[in-house]
């Protein structure tokens, strides 16, 4: 059992054939539970835009909002590696702006690393951030921040040219010095090929079981959300129904003057 997970730990785990577990968290309470359950990596994902703020995409969430969520998570974590998504617009256009964004996340939240979507097209930004001493996790395949470019959340890299580009981008990220890469919603056979082409720890979401680890959105895993039903999602609980039932019971008890009872009063 590792006492504290670092970027180097992930490489050790890969070399030993030990799978990497990763989940999202966005607040202190859930982050503490996730960390105490011995998760390896906590991702403060820009998926907070969807599951916390109710936006249709990840695009609207701001850097300030990501720092707020990240700082809440970091306060709860004692073991896991905390990685924070650089949100849309904070790194794509200008490497200097990308570095400023990454520095703000690290200094103001206390997180351990940042994650960025894309390959060679954001190479200058990755280079600048890593040279400043900030660890970077890559993200290839389906990149939700580019949803308006692709127009769909369907499986990526099914065509040969896109699959070839994904392999090249994975090698590119490794050469740049990224410590790991997320592969999202790509064919399992492709992730198997990619894993043979790189020494990077690869963490999949909808990328099959040939990768070095898996990541899911916590709210999806717990069944708090129920309208999102991709093939790769396994729900381990149905908290939507459980929580709703508890609240309904509370409402009934209040209406019926059953709460508070004599033992619950001063």
Secondary structure, DSSP 8 states (H G I E B T S, - for coil): --SS--HHHHHHHHHHT--EEEEE--SHHHHHHHHHTT-SEEEE-TTHHHHTT--SSSTT--HHHHHHHHHHHHTT-SSSEEEEE--TTSSSS-HHHHHHHHHHHHHHH--SEEE--BSGGGHHHHHHHHHTT--EEEEEES-GGGHHHH---S-B--SHHHHHHHHHHHHHHHHHT-SEEEEESB-HHHHHHHHHH--SEEEEESS-SSSSEEEE-HHHHTTS--S---TT---S--HHHHHHHHHHHHHHHHHTT-SS-GGG--
